[in-house]
Amino acid sequence: MTIAVGIDIGGTGIKGALVDLGNGELASDRVKRATPEGGAPGAIVDATVDILQELDAPADSPVGVCFPAIVLEGRTMSAANVSEAWIGLEAEKLFEAGLRRDIHFVNDADAAGYAESRYGAAVGQEGLVIMTTLGTGIGSAFIHDGVLIPNTELGHLELDGADAESWASNGVREREELSFADWAERLQRYYAHVEFLFSPSLFVVGGGVSKHHEQFLPLLDLRTPTVPAALRNNAGIMGAAALAQRAPTT
Ligand code: BGC
């Protein structure tokens, strides 16, 4: 059994688990912490250290951490739902110093999309799969014939003069107390545009709200087959773990 650790950092919560990479199932309970108020680097690293300790992972298991920002060569290049102090930071090194081990560091939606293509709703899918995560923001991942094309950031696609995630995320649905029908109208506008631009073979819709998919996915009118994420809220954890296993050790 090959075990890796996956830790998924979000704007609202941080969660981690051991993952069995053979069958793509969690090999431990999920350990969760609320994202510290303000999302500052030191506080987030501390919460992650706490989670890794509680998981009590074997010392030689790969550790993958995913984060809600553009991740370029270990640096966080944006900060949409966390502190702006992350922008330009050598984040991977910061986590490695705190956790006292090597990690593999990726964007959260990229991790989730990779997990869906390897273990979930897009296994064996040819062509372009676009995974979107509907959470505090909107994350996106492109997987073409099983290969991840990172940092696509379609949550920030500008439509009608505003960032898509500022009017179509699940966070906005909750804040504005939108009905699923009203929210679906916004999602329709968003997905129709993404479909027009990229002509994917499959949309996978993830994020915690995907457990309520019957209430909004059937309301969308798209030519692209559109399915809920199979791994639900565990996709980030599983993808971070799986990508860590694949990564060359440095
Ligand atoms: C961030 C992305 C992230 C997404 C989901 C967006 O605001 O820019 O990097 O993947 O939220 O967390």
Residues whose N, C-alpha, C, O or C-beta is under 5 A from the ligand:
A	BS01	BGC	F67 P68 A69 I70 A80 N81 D108 A109 G137 I138 G139 S140 G155
